[in-house]
Amino acid sequence: MSEEAVELRRDIGMLLLAQGQASEADLILGPLHDDLRLVFGPADEMTEEVAEALALIRLDLDGNAT
């Protein structure tokens, strides 16, 4: 897994999230998070960043966010 590919996947997911496309962002960031946890572990900075974004997405998708 190349660093450039990982960063590109993260950037695409974050861009989708910023545009209000939470479902689409979840489709990108969910599998990325799984990969990051497997390769770098849950305490990795990018793993944590993606986990936080996913938490926000899932709050939004569940209708609990403002």
C-alpha positions as CSV (number, residue, x, y, z in Angstrom):
1,M,0.0,0.0,0.0
2,S,1.7,3.2,-1.2
3,E,1.6,6.3,0.9
4,E,0.4,8.3,-2.1
5,A,-2.5,6.0,-2.6
6,V,-3.5,6.1,1.0
7,E,-3.3,9.9,1.1
8,L,-5.4,10.1,-2.1
9,R,-8.1,7.8,-0.7
10,R,-8.2,9.9,2.5
11,D,-8.3,13.2,0.5
12,I,-11.1,11.9,-1.7
13,G,-13.1,10.8,1.3
14,M,-12.6,14.1,3.1
15,L,-13.5,16.1,0.0
16,L,-16.8,14.1,-0.3
17,L,-17.5,14.7,3.4
18,A,-16.8,18.4,3.0
19,Q,-19.3,18.5,0.1
20,G,-22.0,17.0,2.3
21,Q,-21.8,13.6,0.6
22,A,-21.6,11.5,3.7
23,S,-22.7,8.2,2.2
24,E,-20.1,8.5,-0.6
25,A,-17.4,9.5,1.9
26,D,-18.3,6.5,4.1
27,L,-17.8,4.2,1.1
28,I,-14.3,5.5,0.6
29,L,-13.2,6.0,4.3
30,G,-14.7,2.8,5.7
31,P,-12.4,0.4,3.7
32,L,-9.5,2.8,4.1
33,H,-9.9,2.7,7.9
34,D,-9.9,-1.1,7.8
35,D,-6.7,-1.1,5.7
36,L,-5.0,1.5,8.0
37,R,-5.9,-0.5,11.1
38,L,-4.5,-3.6,9.6
39,V,-1.3,-2.1,8.3
40,F,-0.5,0.6,10.8
41,G,-2.6,-0.2,13.8
42,P,-5.4,1.7,15.6
43,A,-3.0,4.2,17.3
44,D,-1.6,5.5,14.0
45,E,-2.3,9.2,13.4
46,M,-4.0,8.8,10.0
47,T,-6.0,5.8,11.3
48,E,-7.3,7.9,14.2
49,E,-8.1,10.8,11.8
50,V,-10.1,8.6,9.5
51,A,-11.8,7.0,12.5
52,E,-12.9,10.4,13.7
53,A,-14.3,11.3,10.3
54,L,-16.2,8.0,10.1
55,A,-17.7,8.8,13.6
56,L,-19.0,12.1,12.3
57,I,-20.3,10.5,9.1
58,R,-22.1,7.8,11.0
59,L,-23.7,10.4,13.3
60,D,-24.8,12.3,10.2
61,L,-26.2,9.2,8.5
62,D,-28.1,8.2,11.6
63,G,-29.7,11.7,11.7
64,N,-28.1,12.6,15.1
65,A,-25.8,15.4,13.9
66,T,-26.8,19.0,13.2
